[in-house]
Amino acid sequence: MDTHRLIAVVALGTAVLLAGCATPTPPDPTAEMPHCYKTNKGRVIACTPVAVPSLNADAEAKRFAPDRDALTVYVVRRNWGDGRNFVKVYPDGGAGVDTLPDTMVRLKFKPGSHSVAFEFDGKRQSTTVEGQAGEIRFVRIDGTVWAWKSTYEWVAEPQAATRERALKARLVADVSVR
């Protein structure tokens, strides 16, 4: 074997070995850990203060399977103009859940009429969700963040459109309010 071929084989072997070292290990799909919102370049902007449901739980939630004993409500926060702000979601006046952009919360209620609120910058807005056991509803928080002002509001859009947004959002809380 001539010197040039030997150098090429060694270089190729080294490149293959180094490529294996550069590949990050995939996340554990069963792990519950804080979720971080990142820029499109991968820079972490903000992380939830508590652990969120696992990737397996996220995948299960995105099947949107009805619960025959509960009204299931998905609160979706996914909008192109949203920023790094935390927005707390309150089901029926209960404990608040922190959300970040591109996240969602799954709420399971007793059948009937329920209030879902969110709070940002000391202001609270609420919406009413009604339904029977086995039904699924989607509601969306629309956030727009500019350098001088951030605004959030409930948006009325077709359930199918919000469901599509939910498919691209990360589950950050799974709350049963029964």
VEXLUMSE-632844 format. One record per residue (C-alpha): x, y negated, z negated; residue in one letter. Coordinates in steps of 0.5 Angstrom, whole numbers, padded with zeros to 4 digits, always signed. Each point is the difference from the previous one (the first is absolute). Layout:
// VEXLUMSE-632844
XYZA
...
//
This chain:
// VEXLUMSE-632844
+0000+0000+0000M
+0003-0007+0002D
+0001-0005-0005T
-0006-0005+0003H
-0005+0006-0001R
+0002+0001-0007L
-0001-0007-0002I
-0007+0000+0004A
-0002+0006-0004V
+0003-0002-0007V
-0004-0007+0001A
-0006+0003+0002L
+0000+0005-0006G
+0002-0006-0004T
-0006-0004+0003A
-0005+0005-0002V
+0002+0001-0007L
+0000-0007-0001L
-0007-0001+0003A
-0002+0005-0005G
+0002-0004-0006C
-0003-0006+0003A
-0007+0003+0000T
-0004-0002-0006P
-0004+0005-0003T
-0007+0000+0001P
-0004-0002-0006P
-0003+0005-0005D
-0008+0001+0003P
-0002+0002-0008T
+0004-0006-0003A
-0004-0006-0003E
+0004-0006+0000M
-0001-0007+0001P
-0001-0002+0007H
+0004-0006+0003C
-0003-0005+0006Y
+0006-0001+0005K
+0001-0004+0006T
+0000+0003+0007N
+0008+0000-0001K
-0001+0004-0006G
+0002-0005-0006R
-0004+0001-0006V
-0004-0006-0002I
-0004+0002-0006A
-0002+0007-0003C
-0006+0002-0005T
+0001+0000-0007P
-0002+0007-0001V
+0000+0006+0003A
-0005+0001+0006V
-0003+0007+0002P
+0005+0005+0004S
+0000+0000+0008L
-0004+0006-0001N
-0005-0003-0003A
+0000-0006+0005D
-0001+0005+0006A
-0006+0003-0004E
-0003-0006-0001A
+0001-0002+0007K
-0004+0006+0002R
-0006-0004-0002F
-0004+0006-0003A
-0006-0002-0004P
-0001+0002-0007D
-0007+0003-0001R
+0000-0003-0007D
+0002-0007+0001A
+0000-0006+0005L
+0007-0001+0002T
+0002-0007+0002V
+0007-0001+0003Y
+0002-0007-0001V
+0005-0002+0006V
+0005-0006+0000R
+0003+0000+0007R
+0001-0006+0004N
+0006-0003+0005W
+0000-0006-0004G
+0000+0003-0007D
+0007-0001-0005G
+0003+0002-0006R
-0005-0002-0005N
-0003+0005-0005F
-0008+0000+0000V
-0003+0003-0005K
-0007+0004+0001V
-0005+0001-0005Y
-0005+0006+0000P
-0007-0002-0003D
+0004-0005-0005G
+0005+0006-0002G
+0008+0000+0000A
+0003-0004+0005G
+0004+0004+0005V
+0006-0003+0004D
+0000+0000+0007T
+0005-0002+0006L
+0000-0002+0007P
-0002+0007+0004D
-0003+0003-0006T
-0006+0003-0002M
-0004+0002-0006V
-0005+0006-0001R
-0006-0001-0005L
-0005+0005-0002K
-0006-0002-0002F
-0007+0003-0003K
-0005-0001+0006P
-0003-0007+0000G
+0002-0007+0000S
+0007-0002-0002H
+0004-0007-0001S
+0007+0000+0003V
+0004-0006-0001A
+0007-0002+0001F
+0004-0006-0003E
+0006-0004+0003F
+0003-0007-0003D
-0005+0000-0006G
-0007+0001+0005K
-0004+0006+0000R
-0004+0002+0006Q
-0005+0006+0000S
-0004+0004+0005T
-0006+0005-0001T
+0000+0007+0002V
-0006+0004+0000E
+0000+0008+0002G
-0002+0007-0002Q
+0004+0006-0002A
+0004+0002+0006G
+0000-0006+0004E
+0006-0004+0001I
+0001-0007+0001R
+0006-0005+0002F
+0001-0007-0002V
+0006-0004+0002R
+0004-0006-0003I
+0003-0005+0005D
+0006-0004-0002G
+0003-0005+0003T
+0007-0003-0002V
+0003-0006+0002W
+0006-0004-0003A
-0005-0005-0003W
-0006+0004-0002K
-0002+0007-0001S
-0008+0002+0001T
-0003+0007-0001Y
-0008+0001+0001E
-0004+0006+0002W
-0001+0001+0007V
-0007+0003+0003A
+0002+0005+0006E
-0002+0007+0003P
+0001+0005-0005Q
+0004+0004+0006A
+0005-0006+0000A
+0001+0000-0007T
+0001+0008+0000R
+0005-0001+0006E
+0004-0005-0005R
+0000+0005-0006A
+0003+0005+0005L
+0006-0004+0000K
+0000-0003-0007A
+0003+0004-0006R
-0004+0002-0006L
+0002-0003-0006V
-0005+0002-0005A
-0006+0005-0001D
-0005-0002-0005V
-0006+0003-0002S
-0005-0004-0003V
-0006+0005-0002R
//
